[in-house]
Amino acid sequence: MQDRSPADRQQLLLDAVLAVGGDLSLQSTLERIVDAARELLDAEYAAIAALDEDTSQVTTFVQVGMPQEAQGRIGHVPRGRGLLGATMFVHEPLRLDDLTTHPYFGGFPDGHPPMHSFLGVPIRVKNRTFGSLYLSEKNGGRPFSAEDEEVVGVLAGAAGVAIENARLYEESRRRGTWLEATAAITTRLMGGDDATEALQTVADRARVLADADMAWVVVGEARDALELKVVSGANADLQAMRTLPLERSIAAEVIESGEPMSVDDIRIDDRAVDVPARLGLPPLGPMIVVPLVSSTGVVGSLSLSYRYDRSEVFRAVDPALPARFAEHAAVCLEVAQGRENQERLAVLEDRDRIGRDLHDLVIQRLFAVCLGLDALSRRSDDEKVANRITEAVDELDSTIKDIRRTIFALGAVEASTDIQSEVSRLVERARQTMKVVPSLTFEGPVRTLVGTDEAPDLLAVLGEALSNAGRHAHARHVDVRVEAGDELVLAVTDDGRGMPVSIAESGLANMRERAERRGGTFEIYTAEGEGTRIVWRVPLAAGR
């Protein structure tokens, strides 16, 4: 091919500069640059390597001229070492008649076509290196000239500006996408989803926005009360999620500090709990963890993790974007939780009213009937009639006990998301009706390990135990202890008069049946004048 005239070359260069700056997509911009360079210098091969500004690693490599089958035989794209790296990091053009004679040349990979003439120019703007532009094998076997070097230098300058603009555009577009998602998730979270569904929505949207392979949310405000709540991007065992040791995890550090953190490889970082490995999921590498910050403080963390071969995607994510998204989501969750608490409070107030009506009206009337019948039985001369009346009184007494148990059960919200708070509330309610003030102690991660399956039985047994202690024990002290580990243990101890040897086990039988149904035990330790201790023990699903 004949050399172009200077005028033709200048026009081509002007057209190329205009074409390079005519697109805001980074990939399209890189393709336009290599096409323009190849045409300008009449070269057989042209390529451009774009660098990550933080790590100086090659993140994108675009080439033209090499057949697809040759690219397939070579496999991986260049990593920016050897001769290609020299152009990037020396920051000077490199023009060679035979690249194989250069000391940095390390040989071609298998399947690579032969090359000799070479011209490499760094792409720089304001002392920032964006990558390098390479050309090889000028047609006709000719070497690249000083004029070629000058032309490519001009094109590289325009390319640097175009790449910077494209990256700024991409960053602006990503920020806009995060902002749109923030607005969308506000509507979704305020739409009435329960807490778990809302957290799942947060994890799902964040994973898609950050182009992550997996996301998960840890909730809790203290190291010893953290729980992995939801996972996005994989099916996770809910029971296994509840047993993860998160006290010394990166999530715990983020929740404690309130600052985002990034990890290059969760497998080798001593601070990281490798959640995918612990849950039997595919291995992951780099991770971003951001706090969930509400008006009351940090209430959890959001983690975004990537496969090892997608580290460049991880590095392209600005942690500030998911951090702001998480902060906004946390505020929405707080508002949604406040609305849910108001609804729960309305239910509890209604239950309190029903409980008061049962206690003040129904039980008092039944108790008056019992007293009247009892007096009538003592005045009756007919033994059969007196016995029938006594039986009726006993039935009414059992009915009163059942109503008392129902009153306590009304105070227990089934499927509560916070069993520790429900136990505390039930004990507080008992303080208002008993002559003594029960003490309450928790041992182990009760809030984390006791799930919605065990909670109703625990609350029902506790309500029955407190009712018995208040009505029969004549105690000065009542102690309630709840322990969670491999087993869930409820112990209620009083210093009252103890249980008689022969006692009707209506309520006690109910507690024993609830334990045995779960493969547990129910034990009573009592002695006359020395008080009573009942121990209700069942295995936890997470500890089996």
SULJOFEN-V390838 format. One record per residue. OMEGA is omega as a letter, one per 40 degrees, with the letter a starting at -180 (none if undefined). BURIAL is + if it has 24 or more other ideal C-beta (glycine too) atoms within 12 Angstrom, else -. Layout:
((OMEGA:BURIAL) (OMEGA:BURIAL))
This chain:
((a:-) (i:-) (i:-) (i:-) (i:-) (a:-) (i:-) (a:-) (i:+) (i:-) (i:-) (i:+) (i:+) (i:-) (a:-) (i:+) (i:+) (a:-) (a:+) (a:+) (a:+) (a:-) (a:+) (i:-) (a:-) (a:+) (i:-) (i:-) (i:+) (i:+) (i:+) (a:+) (a:+) (i:+) (a:+) (a:+) (a:+) (a:+) (a:+) (a:+) (i:+) (a:+) (i:+) (a:+) (i:+) (a:+) (i:+) (i:+) (i:+) (a:+) (i:+) (a:+) (a:-) (a:-) (a:-) (i:-) (i:+) (i:+) (a:+) (i:+) (a:+) (a:+) (i:+) (i:+) (a:+) (a:+) (a:-) (a:-) (i:-) (i:-) (i:-) (a:-) (a:-) (i:-) (a:-) (i:-) (i:+) (a:+) (i:-) (i:+) (i:-) (a:+) (i:+) (i:+) (a:+) (i:+) (a:+) (a:+) (i:+) (i:-) (i:-) (i:-) (i:+) (a:+) (a:+) (i:+) (i:-) (a:-) (a:+) (a:-) (a:-) (a:+) (i:-) (a:-) (a:-) (i:-) (i:-) (i:-) (i:-) (i:-) (a:-) (i:+) (i:-) (i:-) (i:+) (a:+) (a:+) (i:+) (i:+) (a:+) (i:+) (i:+) (a:+) (i:+) (i:-) (i:-) (i:-) (a:-) (i:+) (a:+) (i:+) (i:+) (a:+) (i:+) (a:+) (i:+) (i:+) (a:+) (a:-) (i:-) (a:-) (i:-) (i:+) (a:+) (i:-) (i:-) (i:-) (a:+) (a:+) (a:-) (a:+) (i:+) (i:+) (i:+) (i:+) (i:+) (i:+) (i:+) (i:+) (i:+) (a:+) (i:+) (i:+) (i:+) (i:+) (i:+) (i:+) (i:-) (i:-) (i:+) (i:-) (i:-) (i:-) (i:+) (i:-) (i:-) (i:+) (i:+) (i:-) (i:-) (i:+) (i:+) (a:-) (a:+) (i:+) (i:+) (a:-) (a:+) (i:+) (a:+) (i:-) (i:-) (i:+) (a:+) (a:+) (i:+) (i:-) (i:+) (i:+) (i:+) (i:+) (a:+) (a:+) (a:+) (i:+) (i:+) (i:+) (a:+) (a:+) (a:+) (i:+) (i:+) (i:+) (i:+) (i:+) (a:+) (i:+) (i:+) (a:+) (a:+) (a:+) (a:-) (a:+) (a:-) (a:+) (i:+) (i:+) (a:+) (a:+) (i:+) (i:+) (i:+) (i:+) (i:+) (a:-) (i:+) (a:-) (i:-) (i:-) (i:-) (a:+) (a:+) (a:+) (i:+) (a:+) (a:+) (a:-) (a:-) (i:+) (i:+) (i:+) (i:+) (i:+) (i:+) (a:+) (a:+) (a:-) (a:+) (i:-) (i:+) (i:+) (a:+) (a:+) (a:-) (a:-) (i:+) (a:-) (i:-) (a:-) (a:-) (a:+) (i:+) (a:+) (a:+) (i:+) (a:+) (a:-) (a:+) (i:+) (a:-) (a:+) (a:-) (i:+) (a:+) (a:+) (a:+) (i:+) (i:+) (a:+) (a:+) (i:+) (a:+) (i:+) (a:+) (a:-) (a:-) (i:-) (a:+) (i:+) (i:+) (i:+) (i:+) (i:+) (a:+) (a:+) (i:+) (a:+) (a:-) (i:-) (a:-) (a:+) (i:+) (i:+) (a:+) (a:+) (a:+) (i:+) (a:+) (i:+) (a:-) (i:+) (i:+) (i:+) (i:+) (a:+) (i:+) (i:+) (i:+) (i:+) (i:+) (i:+) (i:+) (i:+) (i:+) (i:-) (i:+) (i:+) (i:-) (i:-) (i:+) (i:-) (i:-) (i:-) (i:+) (i:-) (i:-) (a:-) (i:+) (i:-) (i:-) (i:+) (i:-) (i:-) (i:-) (i:+) (i:-) (i:-) (a:+) (a:+) (a:-) (a:-) (a:-) (a:+) (i:-) (i:-) (i:+) (i:-) (i:-) (i:-) (i:+) (i:-) (i:-) (i:+) (i:-) (i:-) (a:-) (i:+) (i:-) (a:-) (i:-) (a:-) (a:-) (a:-) (i:-) (i:-) (i:-) (i:-) (i:-) (i:+) (i:-) (i:-) (i:-) (i:+) (i:-) (i:-) (i:+) (i:+) (i:-) (i:-) (i:+) (i:+) (i:-) (i:+) (i:+) (i:+) (i:+) (i:+) (a:+) (i:+) (i:+) (a:+) (i:+) (a:+) (a:-) (i:-) (i:+) (a:+) (a:+) (a:+) (i:+) (a:+) (i:+) (i:+) (a:+) (i:+) (i:+) (i:+) (i:-) (i:+) (i:+) (a:-) (a:-) (a:+) (i:+) (i:-) (i:+) (a:-) (i:+) (a:+) (i:+) (i:-) (i:+) (i:-) (a:+) (a:+) (a:+) (a:+) (a:+) (a:+) (a:+) (a:+) (i:-) (a:+) (a:+) (a:+) (i:+) (i:+) (a:+) (i:+) (i:+) (i:+) (i:+) (i:+) (a:+) (i:+) (i:+) (i:+) (a:+) (a:+) (a:+) (a:+) (a:+) (a:+) (a:-) (i:+) (i:-) (i:-) (a:+) (i:+) (i:+) (i:+) (a:+) (i:+) (i:+) (i:-) (i:-) (i:+) (a:+) (i:+) (i:+) (i:+) (a:+) (i:+) (i:+) (a:+) (a:+) (a:-) (a:+) (i:+) (a:-) (i:-) (a:-) (i:-) (a:-) (a:-) (i:-) (a:+) (i:+) (i:-) (i:+) (i:+) (a:+) (i:-) (i:+) (a:+) (i:-) (i:-) (a:+) (a:-) (a:+) (i:-) (a:+) (i:-) (i:+) (a:-) (i:+) (a:-) (i:-) (a:-) (i:-) (a:+) (i:+) (i:+) (a:+) (i:+) (a:+) (i:+) (i:+) (i:+) (a:+) (a:+) (a:+) (a:+) (none:-))
